[in-house]
Amino acid sequence: MECACNQRGKQQFEVVMEAGRGHVDFTSGSKPTATTVTARYPGSASASRQR
């Protein structure tokens, strides 16, 4: 069985350090989770991308 993370067209949310200019620190398939993690790290930003 294939892993669910390899599904095409699935939206992923990333928490990026340094207001979106740094490295990706966290990736989730859930927007509320990414927003919560973003709130815990000052200066971070969340962004979405299609897989």
PQR file with spaces between the fields and no chain letter, atoms N, CA, C, O and H, PARSE charges and radii, in Angstrom:
ATOM       1  N    MET     1       0.842   -1.182    0.000 -0.4000 1.5000
ATOM       2  CA   MET     1       0.000    0.000    0.000 -0.0000 2.0000
ATOM       3  C    MET     1       0.888    1.247    0.000  0.5500 1.7000
ATOM       4  O    MET     1       1.898    1.314    0.701 -0.5500 1.4000
ATOM       5  N    GLU     2       0.498    2.191   -0.775 -0.4000 1.5000
ATOM       6  CA   GLU     2       1.250    3.434   -0.899 -0.0000 2.0000
ATOM       7  C    GLU     2       1.025    4.343    0.301  0.5500 1.7000
ATOM       8  O    GLU     2      -0.037    4.320    0.922 -0.5500 1.4000
ATOM       9  H    GLU     2      -0.322    2.137   -1.345  0.4000 1.0000
ATOM      10  N    CYS     3       2.022    5.130    0.616 -0.4000 1.5000
ATOM      11  CA   CYS     3       1.920    6.111    1.688 -0.0000 2.0000
ATOM      12  C    CYS     3       0.989    7.253    1.274  0.5500 1.7000
ATOM      13  O    CYS     3       1.018    7.682    0.120 -0.5500 1.4000
ATOM      14  H    CYS     3       2.885    5.149    0.112  0.4000 1.0000
ATOM      15  N    ALA     4       0.170    7.747    2.197 -0.4000 1.5000
ATOM      16  CA   ALA     4      -0.772    8.828    1.891 -0.0000 2.0000
ATOM      17  C    ALA     4      -0.053   10.145    1.596  0.5500 1.7000
ATOM      18  O    ALA     4      -0.622   11.020    0.943 -0.5500 1.4000
ATOM      19  H    ALA     4       0.148    7.398    3.134  0.4000 1.0000
ATOM      20  N    CYS     5       1.168   10.297    2.060 -0.4000 1.5000
ATOM      21  CA   CYS     5       1.888   11.550    1.845 -0.0000 2.0000
ATOM      22  C    CYS     5       2.337   11.724    0.396  0.5500 1.7000
ATOM      23  O    CYS     5       2.754   12.816    0.009 -0.5500 1.4000
ATOM      24  H    CYS     5       1.630    9.587    2.591  0.4000 1.0000
ATOM      25  N    ASN     6       2.260   10.675   -0.402 -0.4000 1.5000
ATOM      26  CA   ASN     6       2.674   10.749   -1.803 -0.0000 2.0000
ATOM      27  C    ASN     6       1.526   11.050   -2.755  0.5500 1.7000
ATOM      28  O    ASN     6       1.709   10.985   -3.970 -0.5500 1.4000
ATOM      29  H    ASN     6       1.922    9.788   -0.088  0.4000 1.0000
ATOM      30  N    GLN     7       0.359   11.376   -2.237 -0.4000 1.5000
ATOM      31  CA   GLN     7      -0.789   11.657   -3.085 -0.0000 2.0000
ATOM      32  C    GLN     7      -0.592   12.964   -3.834  0.5500 1.7000
ATOM      33  O    GLN     7      -0.219   13.977   -3.241 -0.5500 1.4000
ATOM      34  H    GLN     7       0.211   11.428   -1.250  0.4000 1.0000
ATOM      35  N    ARG     8      -0.840   12.940   -5.116 -0.4000 1.5000
ATOM      36  CA   ARG     8      -0.733   14.158   -5.932 -0.0000 2.0000
ATOM      37  C    ARG     8      -1.957   15.026   -5.696  0.5500 1.7000
ATOM      38  O    ARG     8      -3.059   14.513   -5.502 -0.5500 1.4000
ATOM      39  H    ARG     8      -1.143   12.117   -5.597  0.4000 1.0000
ATOM      40  N    GLY     9      -1.768   16.327   -5.713 -0.4000 1.5000
ATOM      41  CA   GLY     9      -2.875   17.254   -5.568 -0.0000 2.0000
ATOM      42  C    GLY     9      -3.264   17.539   -4.127  0.5500 1.7000
ATOM      43  O    GLY     9      -4.168   18.337   -3.880 -0.5500 1.4000
ATOM      44  H    GLY     9      -0.873   16.744   -5.871  0.4000 1.0000
ATOM      45  N    LYS    10      -2.607   16.912   -3.184 -0.4000 1.5000
ATOM      46  CA   LYS    10      -2.917   17.147   -1.786 -0.0000 2.0000
ATOM      47  C    LYS    10      -2.221   18.424   -1.317  0.5500 1.7000
ATOM      48  O    LYS    10      -1.047   18.642   -1.615 -0.5500 1.4000
ATOM      49  H    LYS    10      -1.872   16.264   -3.385  0.4000 1.0000
ATOM      50  N    GLN    11      -2.938   19.250   -0.595 -0.4000 1.5000
ATOM      51  CA   GLN    11      -2.368   20.518   -0.143 -0.0000 2.0000
ATOM      52  C    GLN    11      -1.580   20.305    1.152  0.5500 1.7000
ATOM      53  O    GLN    11      -2.059   19.650    2.078 -0.5500 1.4000
ATOM      54  H    GLN    11      -3.892   19.073   -0.352  0.4000 1.0000
ATOM      55  N    GLN    12      -0.383   20.856    1.207 -0.4000 1.5000
ATOM      56  CA   GLN    12       0.477   20.793    2.375 -0.0000 2.0000
ATOM      57  C    GLN    12       0.684   22.204    2.906  0.5500 1.7000
ATOM      58  O    GLN    12       0.710   23.166    2.137 -0.5500 1.4000
ATOM      59  H    GLN    12       0.007   21.387    0.456  0.4000 1.0000
ATOM      60  N    PHE    13       0.827   22.325    4.205 -0.4000 1.5000
ATOM      61  CA   PHE    13       1.077   23.608    4.844 -0.0000 2.0000
ATOM      62  C    PHE    13       2.432   23.549    5.521  0.5500 1.7000
ATOM      63  O    PHE    13       2.734   22.607    6.254 -0.5500 1.4000
ATOM      64  H    PHE    13       0.806   21.544    4.829  0.4000 1.0000
ATOM      65  N    GLU    14       3.246   24.564    5.268 -0.4000 1.5000
ATOM      66  CA   GLU    14       4.598   24.605    5.812 -0.0000 2.0000
ATOM      67  C    GLU    14       4.756   25.794    6.749  0.5500 1.7000
ATOM      68  O    GLU    14       4.198   26.866    6.515 -0.5500 1.4000
ATOM      69  H    GLU    14       3.001   25.329    4.673  0.4000 1.0000
ATOM      70  N    VAL    15       5.525   25.589    7.811 -0.4000 1.5000
ATOM      71  CA   VAL    15       5.900   26.683    8.705 -0.0000 2.0000
ATOM      72  C    VAL    15       7.339   27.032    8.353  0.5500 1.7000
ATOM      73  O    VAL    15       8.243   26.206    8.482 -0.5500 1.4000
ATOM      74  H    VAL    15       5.979   24.719    8.001  0.4000 1.0000
ATOM      75  N    VAL    16       7.536   28.273    7.904 -0.4000 1.5000
ATOM      76  CA   VAL    16       8.840   28.721    7.418 -0.0000 2.0000
ATOM      77  C    VAL    16       9.387   29.777    8.381  0.5500 1.7000
ATOM      78  O    VAL    16       8.694   30.732    8.730 -0.5500 1.4000
ATOM      79  H    VAL    16       6.801   28.943    7.799  0.4000 1.0000
ATOM      80  N    MET    17      10.625   29.595    8.798 -0.4000 1.5000
ATOM      81  CA   MET    17      11.242   30.531    9.728 -0.0000 2.0000
ATOM      82  C    MET    17      11.644   31.833    9.019  0.5500 1.7000
ATOM      83  O    MET    17      11.671   31.891    7.789 -0.5500 1.4000
ATOM      84  H    MET    17      11.188   28.819    8.514  0.4000 1.0000
ATOM      85  N    GLU    18      11.947   32.842    9.778 -0.4000 1.5000
ATOM      86  CA   GLU    18      12.395   34.159    9.292 -0.0000 2.0000
ATOM      87  C    GLU    18      11.394   34.790    8.327  0.5500 1.7000
ATOM      88  O    GLU    18      11.763   35.259    7.250 -0.5500 1.4000
ATOM      89  H    GLU    18      11.925   32.795   10.777  0.4000 1.0000
ATOM      90  N    ALA    19      10.123   34.794    8.729 -0.4000 1.5000
ATOM      91  CA   ALA    19       9.039   35.431    7.963 -0.0000 2.0000
ATOM      92  C    ALA    19       8.946   34.915    6.528  0.5500 1.7000
ATOM      93  O    ALA    19       8.681   35.683    5.604 -0.5500 1.4000
ATOM      94  H    ALA    19       9.823   34.413    9.604  0.4000 1.0000
ATOM      95  N    GLY    20       9.162   33.626    6.348 -0.4000 1.5000
ATOM      96  CA   GLY    20       9.015   33.020    5.037 -0.0000 2.0000
ATOM      97  C    GLY    20      10.272   32.996    4.197  0.5500 1.7000
ATOM      98  O    GLY    20      10.240   32.504    3.069 -0.5500 1.4000
ATOM      99  H    GLY    20       9.378   33.002    7.099  0.4000 1.0000
ATOM     100  N    ARG    21      11.379   33.509    4.707 -0.4000 1.5000
ATOM     101  CA   ARG    21      12.629   33.538    3.941 -0.0000 2.0000
ATOM     102  C    ARG    21      13.605   32.467    4.399  0.5500 1.7000
ATOM     103  O    ARG    21      14.621   32.243    3.742 -0.5500 1.4000
ATOM     104  H    ARG    21      11.405   33.908    5.624  0.4000 1.0000
ATOM     105  N    GLY    22      13.318   31.802    5.512 -0.4000 1.5000
ATOM     106  CA   GLY    22      14.230   30.807    6.069 -0.0000 2.0000
ATOM     107  C    GLY    22      13.898   29.400    5.619  0.5500 1.7000
ATOM     108  O    GLY    22      13.275   29.193    4.578 -0.5500 1.4000
ATOM     109  H    GLY    22      12.492   31.984    6.045  0.4000 1.0000
ATOM     110  N    HIS    23      14.328   28.429    6.426 -0.4000 1.5000
ATOM     111  CA   HIS    23      14.109   27.030    6.087 -0.0000 2.0000
ATOM     112  C    HIS    23      12.734   26.564    6.568  0.5500 1.7000
ATOM     113  O    HIS    23      12.150   27.155    7.476 -0.5500 1.4000
ATOM     114  H    HIS    23      14.835   28.597    7.272  0.4000 1.0000
ATOM     115  N    VAL    24      12.235   25.515    5.958 -0.4000 1.5000
ATOM     116  CA   VAL    24      10.957   24.925    6.365 -0.0000 2.0000
ATOM     117  C    VAL    24      11.219   24.141    7.645  0.5500 1.7000
ATOM     118  O    VAL    24      12.062   23.244    7.671 -0.5500 1.4000
ATOM     119  H    VAL    24      12.710   25.034    5.221  0.4000 1.0000
ATOM     120  N    ASP    25      10.489   24.487    8.709 -0.4000 1.5000
ATOM     121  CA   ASP    25      10.702   23.859   10.005 -0.0000 2.0000
ATOM     122  C    ASP    25       9.664   22.784   10.296  0.5500 1.7000
ATOM     123  O    ASP    25       9.929   21.861   11.067 -0.5500 1.4000
ATOM     124  H    ASP    25       9.804   25.215    8.688  0.4000 1.0000
ATOM     125  N    PHE    26       8.479   22.891    9.686 -0.4000 1.5000
ATOM     126  CA   PHE    26       7.393   21.962    9.981 -0.0000 2.0000
ATOM     127  C    PHE    26       6.477   21.875    8.771  0.5500 1.7000
ATOM     128  O    PHE    26       6.203   22.884    8.121 -0.5500 1.4000
ATOM     129  H    PHE    26       8.263   23.641    9.060  0.4000 1.0000
ATOM     130  N    THR    27       6.003   20.674    8.466 -0.4000 1.5000
ATOM     131  CA   THR    27       5.065   20.464    7.363 -0.0000 2.0000
ATOM     132  C    THR    27       3.884   19.652    7.879  0.5500 1.7000
ATOM     133  O    THR    27       4.062   18.686    8.622 -0.5500 1.4000
ATOM     134  H    THR    27       6.226   19.854    8.993  0.4000 1.0000
ATOM     135  N    SER    28       2.679   20.049    7.482 -0.4000 1.5000
ATOM     136  CA   SER    28       1.470   19.354    7.920 -0.0000 2.0000
ATOM     137  C    SER    28       0.421   19.387    6.817  0.5500 1.7000
ATOM     138  O    SER    28       0.439   20.266    5.955 -0.5500 1.4000
ATOM     139  H    SER    28       2.535   20.833    6.878  0.4000 1.0000
ATOM     140  N    GLY    29      -0.476   18.438    6.853 -0.4000 1.5000
ATOM     141  CA   GLY    29      -1.607   18.422    5.943 -0.0000 2.0000
ATOM     142  C    GLY    29      -2.798   19.177    6.513  0.5500 1.7000
ATOM     143  O    GLY    29      -3.842   19.284    5.868 -0.5500 1.4000
ATOM     144  H    GLY    29      -0.491   17.724    7.553  0.4000 1.0000
ATOM     145  N    SER    30      -2.638   19.698    7.723 -0.4000 1.5000
ATOM     146  CA   SER    30      -3.720   20.390    8.410 -0.0000 2.0000
ATOM     147  C    SER    30      -3.391   21.871    8.598  0.5500 1.7000
ATOM     148  O    SER    30      -2.374   22.215    9.201 -0.5500 1.4000
ATOM     149  H    SER    30      -1.791   19.611    8.247  0.4000 1.0000
ATOM     150  N    LYS    31      -4.247   22.736    8.083 -0.4000 1.5000
ATOM     151  CA   LYS    31      -4.023   24.180    8.217 -0.0000 2.0000
ATOM     152  C    LYS    31      -4.088   24.638    9.680  0.5500 1.7000
ATOM     153  O    LYS    31      -3.237   25.427   10.091 -0.5500 1.4000
ATOM     154  H    LYS    31      -5.073   22.457    7.593  0.4000 1.0000
ATOM     155  N    PRO    32      -5.064   24.176   10.489 -0.5600 1.5000
ATOM     156  CA   PRO    32      -5.091   24.603   11.896  0.2800 2.0000
ATOM     157  C    PRO    32      -3.821   24.216   12.671  0.5500 1.7000
ATOM     158  O    PRO    32      -3.360   24.972   13.527 -0.5500 1.4000
ATOM     159  N    THR    33      -3.266   23.049   12.370 -0.4000 1.5000
ATOM     160  CA   THR    33      -2.033   22.634   13.036 -0.0000 2.0000
ATOM     161  C    THR    33      -0.878   23.536   12.639  0.5500 1.7000
ATOM     162  O    THR    33      -0.098   23.955   13.495 -0.5500 1.4000
ATOM     163  H    THR    33      -3.641   22.436   11.676  0.4000 1.0000
ATOM     164  N    ALA    34      -0.756   23.838   11.362 -0.4000 1.5000
ATOM     165  CA   ALA    34       0.315   24.720   10.895 -0.0000 2.0000
ATOM     166  C    ALA    34       0.169   26.118   11.488  0.5500 1.7000
ATOM     167  O    ALA    34       1.169   26.751   11.828 -0.5500 1.4000
ATOM     168  H    ALA    34      -1.389   23.498   10.666  0.4000 1.0000
ATOM     169  N    THR    35      -1.060   26.604   11.616 -0.4000 1.5000
ATOM     170  CA   THR    35      -1.292   27.922   12.200 -0.0000 2.0000
ATOM     171  C    THR    35      -0.900   27.941   13.676  0.5500 1.7000
ATOM     172  O    THR    35      -0.326   28.920   14.153 -0.5500 1.4000
ATOM     173  H    THR    35      -1.872   26.090   11.340  0.4000 1.0000
ATOM     174  N    THR    36      -1.205   26.870   14.396 -0.4000 1.5000
ATOM     175  CA   THR    36      -0.840   26.769   15.812 -0.0000 2.0000
ATOM     176  C    THR    36       0.667   26.749   15.986  0.5500 1.7000
ATOM     177  O    THR    36       1.200   27.420   16.870 -0.5500 1.4000
ATOM     178  H    THR    36      -1.672   26.075   14.009  0.4000 1.0000
ATOM     179  N    VAL    37       1.358   25.985   15.152 -0.4000 1.5000
ATOM     180  CA   VAL    37       2.823   25.916   15.236 -0.0000 2.0000
ATOM     181  C    VAL    37       3.437   27.273   14.887  0.5500 1.7000
ATOM     182  O    VAL    37       4.410   27.692   15.515 -0.5500 1.4000
ATOM     183  H    VAL    37       0.925   25.440   14.434  0.4000 1.0000
ATOM     184  N    THR    38       2.877   27.958   13.895 -0.4000 1.5000
ATOM     185  CA   THR    38       3.368   29.288   13.509 -0.0000 2.0000
ATOM     186  C    THR    38       3.262   30.260   14.672  0.5500 1.7000
ATOM     187  O    THR    38       4.158   31.078   14.878 -0.5500 1.4000
ATOM     188  H    THR    38       2.087   27.617   13.386  0.4000 1.0000
ATOM     189  N    ALA    39       2.179   30.180   15.432 -0.4000 1.5000
ATOM     190  CA   ALA    39       1.985   31.079   16.575 -0.0000 2.0000
ATOM     191  C    ALA    39       3.011   30.847   17.677  0.5500 1.7000
ATOM     192  O    ALA    39       3.291   31.758   18.456 -0.5500 1.4000
ATOM     193  H    ALA    39       1.452   29.515   15.265  0.4000 1.0000
ATOM     194  N    ARG    40       3.571   29.660   17.756 -0.4000 1.5000
ATOM     195  CA   ARG    40       4.549   29.332   18.797 -0.0000 2.0000
ATOM     196  C    ARG    40       5.945   29.849   18.488  0.5500 1.7000
ATOM     197  O    ARG    40       6.772   29.962   19.392 -0.5500 1.4000
ATOM     198  H    ARG    40       3.344   28.920   17.123  0.4000 1.0000
ATOM     199  N    TYR    41       6.221   30.163   17.235 -0.4000 1.5000
ATOM     200  CA   TYR    41       7.552   30.619   16.833 -0.0000 2.0000
ATOM     201  C    TYR    41       7.484   32.053   16.323  0.5500 1.7000
ATOM     202  O    TYR    41       7.027   32.281   15.203 -0.5500 1.4000
ATOM     203  H    TYR    41       5.549   30.072   16.500  0.4000 1.0000
ATOM     204  N    PRO    42       7.924   33.017   17.113 -0.5600 1.5000
ATOM     205  CA   PRO    42       7.914   34.415   16.652  0.2800 2.0000
ATOM     206  C    PRO    42       8.760   34.579   15.385  0.5500 1.7000
ATOM     207  O    PRO    42       9.859   34.034   15.284 -0.5500 1.4000
ATOM     208  N    GLY    43       8.240   35.322   14.441 -0.4000 1.5000
ATOM     209  CA   GLY    43       8.978   35.574   13.202 -0.0000 2.0000
ATOM     210  C    GLY    43       8.790   34.506   12.140  0.5500 1.7000
ATOM     211  O    GLY    43       9.410   34.579   11.079 -0.5500 1.4000
ATOM     212  H    GLY    43       7.347   35.765   14.523  0.4000 1.0000
ATOM     213  N    SER    44       7.942   33.508   12.405 -0.4000 1.5000
ATOM     214  CA   SER    44       7.705   32.469   11.403 -0.0000 2.0000
ATOM     215  C    SER    44       6.452   32.809   10.594  0.5500 1.7000
ATOM     216  O    SER    44       5.659   33.666   10.983 -0.5500 1.4000
ATOM     217  H    SER    44       7.438   33.449   13.266  0.4000 1.0000
ATOM     218  N    ALA    45       6.292   32.131    9.480 -0.4000 1.5000
ATOM     219  CA   ALA    45       5.128   32.331    8.620 -0.0000 2.0000
ATOM     220  C    ALA    45       4.677   30.978    8.101  0.5500 1.7000
ATOM     221  O    ALA    45       5.495   30.075    7.921 -0.5500 1.4000
ATOM     222  H    ALA    45       6.937   31.435    9.163  0.4000 1.0000
ATOM     223  N    SER    46       3.386   30.832    7.859 -0.4000 1.5000
ATOM     224  CA   SER    46       2.897   29.588    7.273 -0.0000 2.0000
ATOM     225  C    SER    46       2.573   29.820    5.803  0.5500 1.7000
ATOM     226  O    SER    46       2.115   30.895    5.415 -0.5500 1.4000
ATOM     227  H    SER    46       2.722   31.566    8.005  0.4000 1.0000
ATOM     228  N    ALA    47       2.814   28.807    5.002 -0.4000 1.5000
ATOM     229  CA   ALA    47       2.568   28.883    3.566 -0.0000 2.0000
ATOM     230  C    ALA    47       1.973   27.564    3.106  0.5500 1.7000
ATOM     231  O    ALA    47       2.234   26.519    3.702 -0.5500 1.4000
ATOM     232  H    ALA    47       3.185   27.934    5.316  0.4000 1.0000
ATOM     233  N    SER    48       1.179   27.607    2.055 -0.4000 1.5000
ATOM     234  CA   SER    48       0.612   26.369    1.524 -0.0000 2.0000
ATOM     235  C    SER    48       1.242   26.076    0.171  0.5500 1.7000
ATOM     236  O    SER    48       1.713   26.971   -0.530 -0.5500 1.4000
ATOM     237  H    SER    48       0.967   28.456    1.571  0.4000 1.0000
ATOM     238  N    ARG    49       1.233   24.795   -0.171 -0.4000 1.5000
ATOM     239  CA   ARG    49       1.717   24.380   -1.487 -0.0000 2.0000
ATOM     240  C    ARG    49       1.005   23.124   -1.896  0.5500 1.7000
ATOM     241  O    ARG    49       0.564   22.351   -1.046 -0.5500 1.4000
ATOM     242  H    ARG    49       0.850   24.067    0.399  0.4000 1.0000
ATOM     243  N    GLN    50       0.888   22.909   -3.188 -0.4000 1.5000
ATOM     244  CA   GLN    50       0.276   21.707   -3.729 -0.0000 2.0000
ATOM     245  C    GLN    50       1.342   20.657   -3.923  0.5500 1.7000
ATOM     246  O    GLN    50       2.449   20.970   -4.361 -0.5500 1.4000
ATOM     247  H    GLN    50       1.247   23.537   -3.878  0.4000 1.0000
ATOM     248  N    ARG    51       1.031   19.426   -3.609 -0.4000 1.5000
ATOM     249  CA   ARG    51       1.952   18.316   -3.850 -0.0000 2.0000
ATOM     250  C    ARG    51       1.664   17.720   -5.197  0.5500 1.7000
ATOM     251  O    ARG    51       2.327   16.766   -5.604 -0.5500 1.4000
ATOM     252  H    ARG    51       0.132   19.171   -3.253  0.4000 1.0000
